[in-house]
Amino acid sequence: MNNEISYFTGNETLIDDIEELWIQLNQVHFEKSLDFKHRYKDFTFRQRKQSLFSRAGKGKLFIVIAYDRDKKIGYCVSSVVDNIGEIDSIYVKPNYRKQRIGSALVEKSLDWIHSRNDVTDVTIKVAAGNEEAFGFYAKYGFRPIFTELQKPKSQGGSRDDG
């Protein structure tokens, strides 16, 4: 590691550049998930790419990639859909955490989102099992608004827990 971190920004044309890092993020979600491992096990980058493109449309995606010299070490994808800005995906390699790289990625993404005059709200979704990220996002004003519960596919009938 060194202090030669640089950031490259662009639109949806950069999406394929984050594939390797996104796969690492998906693996983290798989490992942390208690009840929905199947969602991450079967989820491909191609599917994620398609969902981002269909949700946001051309010109409404913003991608920031962090580099240590020529090595990709982190990224953030943001979008704007129907006046809602969203940080859709963010990841920093473990060896580069606690060096403000994630902060730089979020700040650049929020700057882009807020530069759009039509944005009324900004959101981020945090996968179950990754709640420790709440503190990081709180530094940028994000607060939990609700918790969505879903019944895992593998779970049969109802449980009688009391």
N, C-alpha and C positions, 0 to 999 in steps of 0.2 A: 504494500500500500504506500501511496505517496500523496502529496498535495496537488497533483496535477489533474484534478477532476475538472472535466469540461461538460457542457450541456449542449445538446443539439435539439432544436425544436422544429416541428413541422406538422403536417396534417396526416390524413389517412394514408398517404403514400409511404409513410414510415412504418406501417403496421407490421410488415414482415420482419423488420429489424428487431422486434421485441420478442419474437417467437421463443427463443431459447430461455429468456428470462421469465416469460409467461408460464412456460412449462414448469419451471422451478417454483413459481408461485402456486400453481395448481397442485403441485406435489405437497407443498406446505399445507394447503387447505385440506387435501386428502388426509394427511397425517393428523391434523388437529380435529377433524370432524369426528364426532362420536356416532351420529346417526345417519349421515348422508354421504358416506364415502363413495357410494355408487355414482353420485353426481359428479365427483371429481375424477374418479377412475375412468369413466366413459366420456368425459368432456375433452374434446380436442381443440387445438388452437384454431383449426379451420372453422369449427362451430362458433368459437368465441369471436373470431374475426367477422363472420357473417352476422352475428347478433349486433356487434358494434356498428357495422355498416348499415344494417337495416334500421336500427334505432336512430342513429344520428344523421345519416345521409351525408352527402358530399359537402365538404367545407365546414362541417360542424364537429369535427374531431380534432383534438389537439394532442400531440404526442411529444413528450420530453424524454430524451434518453441521456443518461449519465454515463460518462466514459472516464476510465482511469487510463490515460494515454490512448491506446486503441482498443482497450478491453471494455465491453459493455458491462456495467455494474448495477444499473438500475433504470427504471422507467416509470412514467406515469402517463395514463391515457385519460383524457377528459372529453366530455361532450356537452352539447347544448341541444335539448329537445323540448319543444313547446315551452319555451321560456324558463326551463329548469336546467341549471348547470349541474353536472355530476362528475365527480372523480370516479371513473369507472374501474380503474385498475392501477395499482401501484405496487412496486416491488424494488427492494434494494438487497443485493447479495449480503448474506450474514456477516462476512468479514468487513463490510463497509458501513455497517450500521453504527449509530452513535457518533457520526461525523457530520451531521447536518445535511447529508445528501438527500434523505427523504424530505426534509424541510424545504430544501431548494426545489425539489420536484413539485411539491405541493404549492409552494409560493408561485412558481412560474405558471402552474396550471390555474390557480385562482386568479392570477393577473389576467390570463387569457379569458377566463370565464367572465370576470367582471368588466373586461373591456367591451363586451357585447352589451349594447344598451337594452336589449330585450330580456335579460335574465332577471327573474324575480326571486328565485330561491336557488340554493346550492345544496346538493346532497352527496352522501357517500354511503354505500352499504358495506357492512363489516360482516364477514362470514362467521357463523357460530363456531366457537372454539378459538377465535382470534380476538376476543374481547380486550386483551391487553393493549390493542391498538387504540382503544377509546381515549386514553390519556394523550397519545400523540395527536389525534384529531381535535381534541378539546383545545389545544393550543391555538387552533385556527378558528375557534368559535363553534365547532360542530358539537351538538348535543343529541343524545338519543331521543327520538320522538315516539317510537313504538317498537315493540318486539313482535315479529311475525312468527307464528308457530306453524309447523307443517308436520304431518304424520309421515314418517318414513315408509317407503314402499315395502320394506322387508318386515314391517311390523304388522302382525295379523290383527285380530279383533281387539277390542278395548281392554285395557288393563283395569283391574279393580285395586286401586292403590289406597283406598280408604274411603 
